[in-house]
C-alpha cells in the first residue's frame, strides 16, 4: 500500500519507552472490538493517553465513547470498520487546532474528573452505601 515510510511495526517494547512514544504522537487510538466486556469496561490506555494530553480515537464501545465524548477530547469511530477509523485519524491529522484543543481537554478531564482524589470518593461512597444496606439500613 506504499505506506512503509510512514509506519513502523516494532513489536513488543519495554514499558519504560511508553511515555516517549506518546510524546512523539499527534493522536492516539483504542480501536476495541464491540463485545460485552469492552462495552462495559474502560481501557486503561485511554486514561494514559489523556494524561499525556493526546486526543484519543476510540471505537463506539459505550463505556469508552462516553468518556471521550463527555471530555470532548477525541473522536469515536464505528468498531470493526477500518474506514471509519481511518476517516477519524485523517480528520485529526488535518485539523491540528482542533486536535490540540482535544489534547488540552484530555489533560483537564484527567485532572478534574478522573484523578484518584475524585474517583476514590465515588468508591468510598459506594462501599458506605453497601455497608449501610448490609447493616439493615441502620
HELIX and SHEET records of a PDB file:
HELIX    1   1 UNK A   15  UNK A   17  5                                   3    
HELIX    2   2 UNK A   18  UNK A   23  1                                   6    
HELIX    3   3 UNK A   36  UNK A   40  1                                   5    
HELIX    4   4 UNK A   44  UNK A   51  1                                   8    
HELIX    5   5 UNK A   62  UNK A   71  1                                  10    
HELIX    6   6 UNK A   82  UNK A   94  1                                  13    
HELIX    7   7 UNK A   96  UNK A  109  1                                  14    
HELIX    8   8 UNK A  110  UNK A  114  3                                   5    
HELIX    9   9 UNK A  116  UNK A  134  1                                  19    
SHEET    1   A 3 UNK A  27  UNK A  30  0                                        
SHEET    2   A 3 UNK A  55  UNK A  59  1                                        
SHEET    3   A 3 UNK A  74  UNK A  77  1                                        
END                                                                             
